[in-house]
Amino acid sequence: MSDLAARTSASLSRLSHVVGRLEKRGLLARARIPGSGRRTNATLTEAGYEEVVAAAPGHVAAVREYLIDGLEPHELAALRRIGTAVDAAIKRGQPDAGSAASAPAGTPTS
């Protein structure tokens, strides 16, 4: 949970409240990580993963409508370069970037 809070620039308290609401809806499960300290792992449930998959087409359509379709080819090229630079910076700063919001076990990730 601490890693997820850092990655989303949220306080641990705020993230805990959001996770609690998602957990009540059956979209996410929390489990204590054994060992010293108060560490908790948050994982999407199958229902949570299905919700993400169901939301994806509308999200993609909105991004296309509000961002991509209004740009000229040279602006799209600049956006692509910016996105690539941001992605590289995230990967450098977050070596295990996929684990915090991973799909449930047995669910395809690509």
C-alpha positions in Angstrom: 0.0 0.0 0.0 2.9 2.4 0.7 4.3 1.8 -2.7 0.9 2.4 -4.3 0.5 5.6 -2.3 3.9 6.9 -3.5 3.2 5.9 -7.1 -0.1 7.8 -7.1 1.1 10.8 -5.0 -1.6 10.1 -2.4 -1.3 10.0 1.3 -1.4 6.5 2.8 -4.5 7.6 4.8 -6.4 8.8 1.7 -5.4 5.7 -0.2 -6.5 3.5 2.7 -10.0 5.1 2.5 -10.2 4.6 -1.3 -9.1 1.0 -1.0 -11.6 0.4 1.8 -14.4 1.6 -0.5 -13.1 -0.6 -3.4 -12.9 -3.5 -1.0 -16.5 -3.1 0.1 -17.6 -3.2 -3.5 -15.6 -6.4 -4.0 -13.2 -4.9 -6.5 -10.1 -5.2 -4.4 -8.7 -7.4 -1.6 -6.2 -6.4 1.1 -3.9 -8.9 2.8 -1.3 -8.4 5.4 2.2 -9.2 4.3 3.9 -11.5 6.8 7.0 -10.3 8.6 7.9 -7.2 10.6 6.1 -4.0 10.2 2.6 -3.1 9.1 2.7 -4.0 5.4 -0.4 -4.6 3.3 -0.8 -5.9 -0.2 -3.7 -4.7 -2.3 -4.8 -6.8 -5.3 -7.6 -6.5 -7.8 -10.2 -9.2 -7.5 -11.6 -10.9 -10.5 -14.6 -8.5 -10.3 -12.2 -5.5 -10.0 -10.2 -6.7 -13.1 -13.5 -7.1 -15.0 -14.5 -3.5 -14.1 -11.2 -2.2 -15.4 -11.6 -4.1 -18.6 -15.2 -2.9 -19.0 -14.1 0.7 -18.4 -11.2 0.6 -20.9 -13.1 1.1 -24.2 -14.9 4.2 -22.9 -11.6 5.6 -21.5 -9.9 5.0 -24.8 -12.7 6.7 -26.7 -12.6 9.7 -24.4 -8.9 10.1 -24.6 -9.1 9.9 -28.4 -12.0 12.4 -28.6 -10.6 15.0 -26.1 -6.8 14.6 -26.8 -5.8 12.8 -29.9 -8.3 13.8 -32.5 -7.7 17.5 -32.0 -3.9 17.3 -32.6 -2.0 17.9 -35.8 0.5 15.2 -36.9 3.5 17.2 -35.6 1.7 17.7 -32.2 1.1 13.9 -32.0 4.8 13.3 -32.7 5.7 15.7 -29.9 3.1 14.0 -27.6 4.7 10.6 -28.5 8.2 11.8 -27.6 6.8 13.3 -24.3 5.0 10.0 -23.4 8.1 8.0 -24.2 10.2 10.2 -21.9 7.7 10.0 -19.1 7.4 6.2 -19.5 11.2 5.9 -19.3 11.4 8.1 -16.2 8.6 6.1 -14.5 10.4 2.8 -15.3 13.7 4.2 -13.9 12.0 5.3 -10.7 9.7 2.3 -10.3 11.6 -0.9 -11.1 8.6 -3.1 -10.1 6.0 -0.9 -11.7 3.5 -3.6 -12.6 3.0 -5.3 -9.3 1.0 -2.8 -7.3 -2.0 -2.9 -9.6 -1.6 -6.3 -11.0 -4.4 -8.4 -12.3 -5.6 -11.3 -10.2 -3.7 -14.6 -10.5 -4.3 -16.4 -13.7 -5.5 -13.3 -15.5 -3.8 -12.2 -18.7 -1.7 -9.1 -18.3 -1.0 -8.3 -22.0 
